[in-house]
Amino acid sequence: MIIDFHSHSNASDGALSPLALIEQAIAAGIRQFAITDHDTVAGYQQVLCQREEWPEDFELRTGVELSCRWANGTVHVVGLDFVVEHPVMQAALQRLGEARLQRAASIAERLARHGYAGALEGAIAEAGQSQIGRPHFAAWMVARGHVADVNEAFHRYLGAGKIGDVKAFWPELGEVCDWIVRSGGTAVLAHPLKYKYTRMKLRRLLTDFQASGGRGLEVCSGRQTADQTRQLCRVAQEYGLLLSAGSDFHQQWQYGPALGVKVSQFPPLPNLWARS
């Protein structure tokens, strides 16, 4: 079976429309799928009216990727199978949307101090109906000729540790996990290797995550080695966390991951794709 519990549409920072993303997932043979846009469920909601046209063996599960703070850094938690209309989740998404706007204003102020005026208006225009983020500032900088491409924008201005790297507006890890759990969902720690933590720090994160109600670990995310996947499966087993997996797909390009993850590669451990 092929699944994918981590993907992005253009409702956040993906390239494809939600419907085009679903169509690609079906074409890839995916049977269980989640659109996990950053801090919004707008993409998921856009495609619900198309459900009757999908194959009977294709299941779209509710999903979102929420930004939060832990140990003075930013980590991401994927929420799966929550009730979208739950007042706790609705209030959380509204708060995160406002936080993104505040963060965008702060990024724009920093860029203005370095001679790039009009960044906020430009990024908002680039975002359109999408949840605003650093990729939209990058697109604006490219369009205005300030940088040659998006990679340069992140390397010089928007990447980790650069002037546009603003993290202060996110809620704490425990609060985000609580939102997901109270909304009837399962909290999954997203792409644990992406944070580049030491083994000891990752274990501290997992301990705090589990204490906050977290129940799943993304043991495969995008392009990683088979050995890395095996190591994460052992960690999930040690902590009693459910296996989850996804591509973290944003767009189709030769260096990025394709949609879909084969579950046959994982050991027979408790997971989020099994159905009783």
Steps between C-alpha positions, in 0.01 A plus 500: 500500500610857429414782740598863551422688822709812428443714191446864411275684256507862392273579793834530684839462333439225245492550124188301409138584563332269753305327223811449284678360806218250555507402132874434517456295818235282335717459188792392724288217644474654846221351710513717813589866465512821703547859388701650785535865409673731745258633762193478273240249386383714208643260242331199659168684509527599134499142375228345714233569240691275256497190721235311301726509194794324670564123493329306777835380638639855534465656844567866580571551869494834676841653545695813586861587585522733798801716590609516863784584734719260691836567670536842334449350155218421261361150451201380300220271610268333251142459616303213347136388525378796706156657465554801275196683634595448865504841676842430652655436158318793341627737771850357467512550124372855533770574757771351280376695199529820700845394620611451140386852412689640800805302402472622141486861622814441706682342203402797285628747759836322511526495121408869484788581735728336244362703212214282378188709546152372410572139592180444698269619225702306245494177699126530563445544126715195426309295759157579360259269685785296648626510857784754490854381567864556414469343151272789403761753611753304296275508194454877540876554525553301180222688319650835599848397392648519850630142469554264211284217634318365805807311621699823514217673688509234771879474504550875548187625674231249597667176607585382849698762688448770236320831549166360381508199731231605750373234742371688802129485421439124521324329794675241715519130412268393781230743396503385138478132597213584733308670217528190281406256775203705621377518140493120485820457301843340525812714543800384296851642528591604146836431328707443819830485309445841342578675829854356500486442876749287685366162610467628856309812399268301274422271791421804717264623230329161475458482876338844511293422191364180649429672833299760308275237343699427185437150367672468163845530344569570133751224434529582131486853361611594152834367388686315773708186511367156587731498802353826626151354463598188694650712777184708531285186509709375793455833675123487444489150646706608800264789578183313412415745220291414196681493168406770251651586164475753221685658214487862620421569136494867392561486127619266228871543431795270449655555843178482701300205628218351297158444651443172679674268746485118480412357840660164415837648595401538865511235775167370636463763772190694612431763235254756369403328176375170647125463517328271749 
